[in-house]
Amino acid sequence: MPYDTRPWKGEIACGSYEFCACGESQNKPFCDGSHEAMNTGKTPTVCDIAETKNYAICMCGNSNTKPFCDGSHKKLPANNPNVTPST
């Protein structure tokens, strides 16, 4: 699963969203249905955003506050095969 070593950061408007939980979406941080096509066994994290503002969305798959980043990516081993290094 090509997770990332850093969160996605950007503005998200109010609304209900499905955030990628499998790491395979081509439209990160949002789900594009790749989990079904690739049979990952994961489902998106559904979240209602109440305030339009900048958010940090977990892309490592290890946050305890999904879909939001809690800094867990900083504790991942450097050679984790499930994480694609950010460029």
N, C-alpha and C positions, 0 to 999 in steps of 0.2 A: 504494500500500500504506500503510495508516494505522499506521505505526510510531509510537513515542512517544519523547519527548525525555528520559525518565527511566526507570530500571529499575523493575520490579515488585519490591516488597519485602514479605516475609512469611515465616511459618513453613511449612516443607514437611516432612512426615513421611517416614520411611524408606520406600523403595519405588522402583519403576521408573515413570518418567513420560515422556510425550511433550510437549515444550514447543513452543509456536507459533514457527515460523520465518518465516511469511509475513506476519505483522502483521494478519491478517484475523480471527483467532479472537474470538468473543464471550465466551470463557472464559479470557482471558489470565491467567496466562502459559501455560496449558495449551492444547494443540491440541484443536480441536473438529471438525476435518475440513474447515474452510472452504477450505483450500488445494486440495482436490479439487473442491469445488463451484464455486470461482472460477477453477480451472485456472491457479494461480499459478506452477506449475513448481517449487515448493518443497516440501520434506518436513519434518516435525517433527524436532526434535533430541531423540533418545532419550537419557535419562540415568538412571543408578541413583543414588539418594540414599541414602547409607550412614548418615547421622546426622540425626535430627530437630533442626532448628534454623532460624534465620532466614537467608534467602538473598536476594541481589539478582539477579534474573533479567533478562537483556538484553531490552529492548523496542525498541531502535533498529535492530537488525539488523546492527550493525557490530562487535560484540565478537569478539575473537580467542579468547575462552575460553567460547564458547556452550555451554550455555545461560546461563552466568553473566556478569554485567556486569563489564567491565574498564575502564569509564570512557570508552569510545569516543564515547558520546553527547555528551560535553563538547567534542569536536573537530568536531562537525557544523556546517555553516554554518547560520546562523539562518534562511535562506530555503529550506532543503531541502524540495522539494515532496513527498518521500516520508515526511516526519515530521509528525505531528500534535502541536502544542504541548500539553504537559500543563497541566491547570488546577488 
